[in-house]
Amino acid sequence: MADNMNFEIKDFHAGSEDQKLTNYLDKLNEIRKDGVHKEMYLSEEIATIKRDKTIDAADKENRIKALKEELVAAKSVALANAAEEKAISKEAVAYSNALYKGYEAIVVADENNKIAEAKAEFTAACETIKKDSAERIAKINSSNFDASKKKEEIEIAKYEEESAIHEAKSRMNDKIATSKAIKNQIYIDHVQQNRALRNGKTNFVEDMLLKQKNYVANFNLSSFFLANGLYIAIIIFFIICIALAPVKVGANLLTLPNILTILEQSSTRMFYALGVAGLILLAGTDLSVGRMVALGSVVTSIILHPGKNIVTFFGMGPWNFDALPMGVRVIMALVLSITLCVAFSAFAGFFTAKLKIHPFISTLSTQLIIYGLLFFGTSGTPTGTITASIKDAIGGRWILGVMNGQLVTFPKLIIPAVIAIIVAWFIWNKTIFGKNMYAVGGNSEAAAVSGISVFKVTLGVFIMAGIFYGCGAFLEAFRANTSAGTGQGFELDAIAACVVGGISFNGGIGKIGGAVLGVIIFQGMTYALTFLGIDTNLQFVFKGVIIIAAVALDSVKYLKKK
């Protein structure tokens, strides 16, 4: 019975079981043949001819002109048949859903029975193996062997018992995995059939269910904890902090004002993490982030300071930029901040890309250079505050209203941080440069062989990082008074955020969303510990534990892949 059923399902998947469904497909193909199918074919043919450099220009023009005339006719046919095609397609999909529902129920029930049988077989096999092993050990104990010989024979018997159980378990797991795959495949076939009926169009509900079924079919508990164990621990940490807050300080931690404050504190840090994330993706790092922050923020504060500055640089100044319109001063500060950060980042990037110097060394060099220039040039003098009006316009807050007796305000710095995240995500996921970053980070030699310029990609990532640093440094000036010491240790926080977010030091692995999540986790943890009154020095212990745990899990995953 089961064999006959499996045979029928196999035939159905091959497209030969249900005649009515076959008729629907034939009818739709006939309707689409001179319409949408021909339209697709002609569009591809025109694109191919345009790319073909061996065709004469005049001949190419004539052929494209003829194809376009055919394309117009095909579009007219497609438009004329659209209503009929839609109606038949809708009817066919409804029939397909009903048909597959029945088949899926049969397959799932049959495979569940097979899984239960496999488990029962394993249990029975274990009992037999253990019984045979116990009898064997009893015979050894009753034999005339000396003590050492008996011990040796018993160890062999126990080893063979464990091996036999392991082999039986492997057979069971293989059968279960096969049954799960069959149950999942029936829905995949269903979705593919419906897409064919809709001429390749997807359906949101089907796609979501397909992802869910794929996840369940491939779920592995150990892999799940390996991938998410750190995040589960962090969630537990925040739950404990939230529970302790009312008892320890008499206030709630999980409030909208607190969440917005965490996001505000994360906003400028986000730029530094987005910059260094690209370098970590290339299996590198950047130790100069903090000095870049100081460089850009000091320049910004000098230009936007009201009246005469109190800072001189290598004996030059102090300056007064009040004569310039505020808009010009803001643009000047932003451009100079980005330009200086890009210049130093590109300097380190050139030595890394051209001479293969590890980013640890090249960025350490730029860190020391900027550090020396800033402290010697400014004598470490704080730059003072920037003009209050522009500080409020860019770094202030919008009043949202009162909630539960608290004034709720929205930090304006969150907006540029969100824009930066979108830009970084687009570069990483939707551009050729982003794909090349992954290729170079994963295997630079293979990337070079495939025609990717490792030099250009590496230097480009350093320049991109400099742009993010420059923007972040510019915004940093709107948060607090700046000096040559601003940004101390920011590079470590940025690197740690990326690692916690899953961007691997081994290169070629990670997502921009991981860096974003890492920044928010670190700032949220710092805020929660401060809120609970935990000593600042002890906060470093928590950070250190999280970092080593993140790197350890990354190393374990990397070793498992190898």
GIWOMO-V12879 format. One record per residue. RES is the residue in one letter. SS is DSSP state (helix for helix, strand for strand, loop for the rest). Layout:
RES;SS  RES;SS
//
This chain:
M;loop  A;helix  D;helix  N;helix  M;helix  N;helix  F;helix  E;helix  I;helix  K;helix  D;helix  F;helix  H;helix  A;loop  G;loop  S;loop  E;loop  D;loop  Q;helix  K;helix  L;helix  T;helix  N;helix  Y;helix  L;helix  D;helix  K;helix  L;helix  N;helix  E;helix  I;helix  R;helix  K;helix  D;loop  G;loop  V;helix  H;helix  K;helix  E;helix  M;helix  Y;helix  L;helix  S;helix  E;helix  E;helix  I;helix  A;helix  T;helix  I;helix  K;helix  R;helix  D;loop  K;loop  T;loop  I;loop  D;loop  A;helix  A;helix  D;helix  K;helix  E;helix  N;helix  R;helix  I;helix  K;helix  A;helix  L;helix  K;helix  E;helix  E;helix  L;helix  V;helix  A;helix  A;helix  K;helix  S;helix  V;helix  A;helix  L;helix  A;helix  N;helix  A;helix  A;helix  E;helix  E;helix  K;helix  A;helix  I;helix  S;helix  K;helix  E;helix  A;helix  V;helix  A;helix  Y;helix  S;helix  N;helix  A;helix  L;helix  Y;helix  K;helix  G;helix  Y;helix  E;helix  A;helix  I;helix  V;helix  V;helix  A;helix  D;helix  E;helix  N;helix  N;helix  K;helix  I;helix  A;helix  E;helix  A;helix  K;helix  A;helix  E;helix  F;helix  T;helix  A;helix  A;helix  C;helix  E;helix  T;helix  I;helix  K;helix  K;helix  D;helix  S;helix  A;helix  E;helix  R;helix  I;helix  A;helix  K;helix  I;helix  N;helix  S;loop  S;loop  N;loop  F;loop  D;loop  A;helix  S;helix  K;helix  K;helix  K;helix  E;helix  E;helix  I;helix  E;helix  I;helix  A;helix  K;helix  Y;helix  E;helix  E;helix  E;helix  S;helix  A;helix  I;helix  H;helix  E;helix  A;helix  K;helix  S;helix  R;helix  M;helix  N;helix  D;helix  K;helix  I;helix  A;helix  T;helix  S;helix  K;helix  A;helix  I;helix  K;helix  N;helix  Q;helix  I;helix  Y;helix  I;helix  D;helix  H;helix  V;helix  Q;helix  Q;helix  N;helix  R;helix  A;helix  L;helix  R;loop  N;loop  G;loop  K;loop  T;loop  N;loop  F;helix  V;helix  E;helix  D;helix  M;helix  L;helix  L;helix  K;helix  Q;helix  K;helix  N;helix  Y;helix  V;helix  A;helix  N;helix  F;loop  N;loop  L;helix  S;helix  S;helix  F;helix  F;helix  L;helix  A;helix  N;helix  G;helix  L;helix  Y;helix  I;helix  A;helix  I;helix  I;helix  I;helix  F;helix  F;helix  I;helix  I;helix  C;helix  I;helix  A;helix  L;helix  A;helix  P;helix  V;helix  K;helix  V;loop  G;loop  A;loop  N;loop  L;loop  L;loop  T;loop  L;helix  P;helix  N;helix  I;helix  L;helix  T;helix  I;helix  L;helix  E;helix  Q;helix  S;helix  S;helix  T;helix  R;helix  M;helix  F;helix  Y;helix  A;helix  L;helix  G;helix  V;helix  A;helix  G;helix  L;helix  I;helix  L;helix  L;loop  A;loop  G;loop  T;loop  D;loop  L;loop  S;loop  V;helix  G;helix  R;helix  M;helix  V;helix  A;helix  L;helix  G;helix  S;helix  V;helix  V;helix  T;helix  S;helix  I;helix  I;helix  L;helix  H;loop  P;loop  G;loop  K;strand  N;loop  I;loop  V;loop  T;strand  F;strand  F;loop  G;loop  M;strand  G;strand  P;loop  W;loop  N;strand  F;loop  D;loop  A;loop  L;loop  P;loop  M;helix  G;helix  V;helix  R;helix  V;helix  I;helix  M;helix  A;helix  L;helix  V;helix  L;helix  S;helix  I;helix  T;helix  L;helix  C;helix  V;helix  A;helix  F;helix  S;helix  A;helix  F;helix  A;helix  G;helix  F;helix  F;helix  T;helix  A;helix  K;helix  L;helix  K;loop  I;loop  H;loop  P;helix  F;helix  I;helix  S;helix  T;helix  L;helix  S;helix  T;helix  Q;helix  L;helix  I;helix  I;helix  Y;helix  G;helix  L;helix  L;helix  F;helix  F;helix  G;helix  T;helix  S;loop  G;loop  T;loop  P;loop  T;loop  G;strand  T;loop  I;loop  T;loop  A;helix  S;helix  I;helix  K;helix  D;helix  A;helix  I;helix  G;helix  G;loop  R;strand  W;strand  I;strand  L;strand  G;strand  V;strand  M;strand  N;loop  G;loop  Q;strand  L;strand  V;strand  T;strand  F;strand  P;strand  K;loop  L;helix  I;helix  I;helix  P;helix  A;helix  V;helix  I;helix  A;helix  I;helix  I;helix  V;helix  A;helix  W;helix  F;helix  I;helix  W;helix  N;helix  K;helix  T;loop  I;helix  F;helix  G;helix  K;helix  N;helix  M;helix  Y;helix  A;helix  V;helix  G;helix  G;helix  N;loop  S;helix  E;helix  A;helix  A;helix  A;helix  V;helix  S;loop  G;loop  I;loop  S;loop  V;helix  F;helix  K;helix  V;helix  T;helix  L;helix  G;helix  V;helix  F;helix  I;helix  M;helix  A;helix  G;helix  I;helix  F;helix  Y;helix  G;helix  C;helix  G;helix  A;helix  F;helix  L;helix  E;helix  A;loop  F;loop  R;loop  A;loop  N;loop  T;strand  S;loop  A;loop  G;loop  T;loop  G;loop  Q;loop  G;loop  F;helix  E;helix  L;helix  D;helix  A;helix  I;helix  A;helix  A;helix  C;helix  V;helix  V;helix  G;loop  G;loop  I;loop  S;loop  F;loop  N;loop  G;loop  G;loop  I;loop  G;loop  K;loop  I;helix  G;helix  G;helix  A;helix  V;helix  L;helix  G;helix  V;helix  I;helix  I;helix  F;helix  Q;helix  G;helix  M;helix  T;helix  Y;helix  A;helix  L;helix  T;helix  F;helix  L;loop  G;loop  I;loop  D;loop  T;helix  N;helix  L;helix  Q;helix  F;helix  V;helix  F;helix  K;helix  G;helix  V;helix  I;helix  I;helix  I;helix  A;helix  A;helix  V;helix  A;helix  L;helix  D;helix  S;helix  V;helix  K;helix  Y;helix  L;helix  K;helix  K;helix  K;loop
//
